[in-house]
């Protein structure tokens, strides 16, 4: 997946650099999608050569990879990303064991992304929320707590890609999962707001300003 990331990022940069007047948003998306399809086929070819295959009944590997990159770069009407996406590989004595571990690793990756994103957004807003030093410290501590528990609070993730291959007597499973950006932020706001209400006396208005993202 890392190879397609580099190629896709370059393609995206080229498209974005194109004068807005010469291409409509629809045309830009179509161009990016076309490049994504091309790179997805290349990546799928490499994975198949390495021995990976998808389970019977699943979407073809090329289509799964293509859908993954749509999610990686999908944005809302304000330009904000819509998904957190994480990859993971794991080897186990059985397919089930490798699959379970791969999903756990990917979920930890997602939780880290969500925690880092939320911490950054909160840090940006602290300066604008007119908080005193004690209030700012309480919020920073609460966000740190959120980062440590976010993995246990996440809702259902979306499987975007799954393939496996044999390695001797073992199985290696490669997965990519996604989590809604909007759902993640709403979850974070609910948890942080509840924690602050129970443990601090910070005014609700200040909390709302700090969580305005």
C-alpha positions as a Python dict, from the first residue, in 0.01 Angstrom:
ca = {
    (1, 'X'): (0, 0, 0),
    (2, 'X'): (292, 238, 65),
    (3, 'X'): (392, 233, -302),
    (4, 'X'): (48, 343, -412),
    (5, 'X'): (48, 612, -142),
    (6, 'X'): (353, 783, -292),
    (7, 'X'): (224, 759, -647),
    (8, 'X'): (-123, 871, -549),
    (9, 'X'): (8, 1164, -346),
    (10, 'X'): (206, 1282, -649),
    (11, 'X'): (-101, 1247, -869),
    (12, 'X'): (-309, 1439, -618),
    (13, 'X'): (-54, 1718, -600),
    (14, 'X'): (-50, 1748, -979),
    (15, 'X'): (-427, 1769, -993),
    (16, 'X'): (-448, 2025, -715),
    (17, 'X'): (-181, 2235, -883),
    (18, 'X'): (-394, 2257, -1198),
    (19, 'X'): (-561, 2598, -1231),
    (20, 'X'): (-908, 2591, -1082),
    (21, 'X'): (-1058, 2769, -1382),
    (22, 'X'): (-941, 2497, -1620),
    (23, 'X'): (-1096, 2206, -1430),
    (24, 'X'): (-1423, 2171, -1245),
    (25, 'X'): (-1439, 1986, -913),
    (26, 'X'): (-1609, 1698, -1094),
    (27, 'X'): (-1328, 1679, -1348),
    (28, 'X'): (-1064, 1687, -1076),
    (29, 'X'): (-1231, 1401, -889),
    (30, 'X'): (-1260, 1205, -1210),
    (31, 'X'): (-891, 1257, -1285),
    (32, 'X'): (-789, 1147, -935),
    (33, 'X'): (-1017, 844, -955),
    (34, 'X'): (-864, 746, -1289),
    (35, 'X'): (-513, 762, -1145),
    (36, 'X'): (-626, 570, -837),
    (37, 'X'): (-762, 289, -1055),
    (38, 'X'): (-433, 268, -1243),
    (39, 'X'): (-224, 254, -927),
    (40, 'X'): (-466, 8, -764),
    (41, 'X'): (-415, -234, -1051),
    (42, 'X'): (-37, -202, -1014),
    (43, 'X'): (-49, -259, -640),
    (44, 'X'): (-286, -554, -674),
    (45, 'X'): (-51, -709, -929),
    (46, 'X'): (238, -680, -684),
    (47, 'X'): (41, -826, -394),
    (48, 'X'): (-75, -1117, -607),
    (49, 'X'): (284, -1178, -714),
    (50, 'X'): (376, -1189, -344),
    (51, 'X'): (113, -1459, -295),
    (52, 'X'): (-173, -1260, -147),
    (53, 'X'): (-528, -1345, -240),
    (54, 'X'): (-874, -1236, -131),
    (55, 'X'): (-1132, -1476, 4),
    (56, 'X'): (-1399, -1617, -229),
    (57, 'X'): (-1703, -1392, -236),
    (58, 'X'): (-1510, -1074, -159),
    (59, 'X'): (-1465, -790, -405),
    (60, 'X'): (-1170, -835, -644),
    (61, 'X'): (-841, -717, -497),
    (62, 'X'): (-814, -428, -744),
    (63, 'X'): (-1157, -298, -646),
    (64, 'X'): (-1084, -323, -273),
    (65, 'X'): (-762, -126, -312),
    (66, 'X'): (-935, 133, -529),
    (67, 'X'): (-1209, 178, -269),
    (68, 'X'): (-945, 215, 0),
    (69, 'X'): (-786, 509, -179),
    (70, 'X'): (-1120, 673, -236),
    (71, 'X'): (-1166, 666, 142),
    (72, 'X'): (-813, 796, 208),
    (73, 'X'): (-872, 1108, 0),
    (74, 'X'): (-1247, 1156, 31),
    (75, 'X'): (-1338, 1499, 171),
    (76, 'X'): (-1657, 1680, 264),
    (77, 'X'): (-1781, 2004, 108),
    (78, 'X'): (-1551, 2202, 340),
    (79, 'X'): (-1242, 2012, 236),
    (80, 'X'): (-1211, 1812, 559),
    (81, 'X'): (-1121, 1446, 534),
    (82, 'X'): (-1400, 1196, 594),
    (83, 'X'): (-1208, 889, 707),
    (84, 'X'): (-923, 771, 922),
    (85, 'X'): (-755, 476, 748),
    (86, 'X'): (-502, 225, 883),
    (87, 'X'): (-316, -80, 745),
    (88, 'X'): (-177, -378, 936),
    (89, 'X'): (-21, -716, 868),
    (90, 'X'): (11, -1009, 1104),
    (91, 'X'): (140, -1366, 1086),
    (92, 'X'): (-15, -1652, 1283),
    (93, 'X'): (-31, -2027, 1294),
    (94, 'X'): (-389, -2008, 1169),
    (95, 'X'): (-579, -1767, 949),
    (96, 'X'): (-811, -1676, 1234),
    (97, 'X'): (-527, -1593, 1471),
    (98, 'X'): (-344, -1382, 1211),
    (99, 'X'): (-665, -1203, 1113),
    (100, 'X'): (-758, -1119, 1472),
    (101, 'X'): (-412, -980, 1543),
    (102, 'X'): (-404, -778, 1219),
    (103, 'X'): (-735, -614, 1301),
    (104, 'X'): (-622, -536, 1655),
    (105, 'X'): (-300, -373, 1530),
    (106, 'X'): (-494, -171, 1270),
    (107, 'X'): (-742, -57, 1534),
    (108, 'X'): (-458, 57, 1760),
    (109, 'X'): (-322, 252, 1463),
    (110, 'X'): (-660, 415, 1407),
    (111, 'X'): (-694, 502, 1775),
    (112, 'X'): (-355, 670, 1764),
    (113, 'X'): (-459, 875, 1462),
    (114, 'X'): (-784, 983, 1627),
    (115, 'X'): (-612, 1073, 1954),
    (116, 'X'): (-343, 1276, 1781),
    (117, 'X'): (-595, 1457, 1562),
    (118, 'X'): (-821, 1548, 1853),
    (119, 'X'): (-528, 1661, 2069),
    (120, 'X'): (-410, 1889, 1789),
    (121, 'X'): (-753, 2041, 1738),
    (122, 'X'): (-801, 2101, 2109),
    (123, 'X'): (-455, 2254, 2145),
    (124, 'X'): (-534, 2494, 1862),
    (125, 'X'): (-858, 2601, 2030),
    (126, 'X'): (-726, 2637, 2385),
    (127, 'X'): (-568, 2972, 2299),
    (128, 'X'): (-899, 3099, 2162),
    (129, 'X'): (-1119, 2981, 2450),
    (130, 'X'): (-994, 3242, 2705),
    (131, 'X'): (-889, 2977, 2957),
    (132, 'X'): (-671, 3041, 3257),
    (133, 'X'): (-364, 2826, 3327),
    (134, 'X'): (-548, 2588, 3560),
    (135, 'X'): (-833, 2533, 3313),
    (136, 'X'): (-593, 2476, 3026),
    (137, 'X'): (-401, 2221, 3234),
    (138, 'X'): (-723, 2036, 3321),
    (139, 'X'): (-824, 2018, 2956),
    (140, 'X'): (-478, 1898, 2851),
    (141, 'X'): (-496, 1624, 3115),
    (142, 'X'): (-845, 1523, 3002),
    (143, 'X'): (-734, 1501, 2639),
    (144, 'X'): (-439, 1284, 2744),
    (145, 'X'): (-685, 1052, 2919),
    (146, 'X'): (-900, 1042, 2607),
    (147, 'X'): (-599, 943, 2396),
    (148, 'X'): (-534, 649, 2627),
    (149, 'X'): (-890, 513, 2611),
    (150, 'X'): (-1001, 605, 2258),
    (151, 'X'): (-938, 251, 2134),
    (152, 'X'): (-1194, 111, 2377),
    (153, 'X'): (-1451, 376, 2289),
    (154, 'X'): (-1438, 348, 1910),
    (155, 'X'): (-1746, 215, 1739),
    (156, 'X'): (-1753, -33, 1455),
    (157, 'X'): (-1478, 9, 1198),
    (158, 'X'): (-1516, -51, 824),
    (159, 'X'): (-1308, -316, 650),
    (160, 'X'): (-1172, -172, 326),
    (161, 'X'): (-921, -440, 229),
    (162, 'X'): (-841, -794, 340),
    (163, 'X'): (-609, -1050, 185),
    (164, 'X'): (-391, -1336, 302),
    (165, 'X'): (-106, -1558, 195),
    (166, 'X'): (72, -1868, 316),
    (167, 'X'): (418, -1835, 472),
    (168, 'X'): (540, -2187, 524),
    (169, 'X'): (293, -2343, 766),
    (170, 'X'): (172, -2003, 883),
    (171, 'X'): (-72, -1747, 745),
    (172, 'X'): (-15, -1376, 694),
    (173, 'X'): (-319, -1149, 685),
    (174, 'X'): (-310, -795, 545),
    (175, 'X'): (-599, -564, 632),
    (176, 'X'): (-697, -201, 587),
    (177, 'X'): (-976, -57, 798),
    (178, 'X'): (-1145, 281, 814),
    (179, 'X'): (-1328, 488, 1074),
    (180, 'X'): (-1554, 784, 1008),
    (181, 'X'): (-1380, 1114, 1081),
    (182, 'X'): (-1707, 1279, 1185),
    (183, 'X'): (-1799, 991, 1417),
    (184, 'X'): (-1453, 1003, 1574),
    (185, 'X'): (-1475, 1375, 1649),
    (186, 'X'): (-1828, 1346, 1788),
    (187, 'X'): (-1716, 1060, 2012),
    (188, 'X'): (-1421, 1264, 2134),
    (189, 'X'): (-1634, 1568, 2210),
    (190, 'X'): (-1885, 1360, 2410),
    (191, 'X'): (-1613, 1192, 2617),
    (192, 'X'): (-1412, 1508, 2682),
    (193, 'X'): (-1720, 1715, 2763),
    (194, 'X'): (-1842, 1451, 3011),
    (195, 'X'): (-1500, 1422, 3178),
    (196, 'X'): (-1467, 1800, 3214),
    (197, 'X'): (-1817, 1832, 3358),
    (198, 'X'): (-1746, 1565, 3621),
    (199, 'X'): (-1395, 1673, 3719),
    (200, 'X'): (-1374, 2048, 3664),
    (201, 'X'): (-1574, 2367, 3705),
    (202, 'X'): (-1491, 2508, 3364),
    (203, 'X'): (-1786, 2701, 3224),
    (204, 'X'): (-1987, 2519, 2957),
    (205, 'X'): (-1940, 2809, 2717),
    (206, 'X'): (-1562, 2778, 2738),
    (207, 'X'): (-1584, 2403, 2682),
    (208, 'X'): (-1802, 2458, 2377),
    (209, 'X'): (-1549, 2707, 2237),
    (210, 'X'): (-1265, 2463, 2298),
    (211, 'X'): (-1457, 2180, 2129),
    (212, 'X'): (-1565, 2389, 1833),
    (213, 'X'): (-1409, 2175, 1559),
}
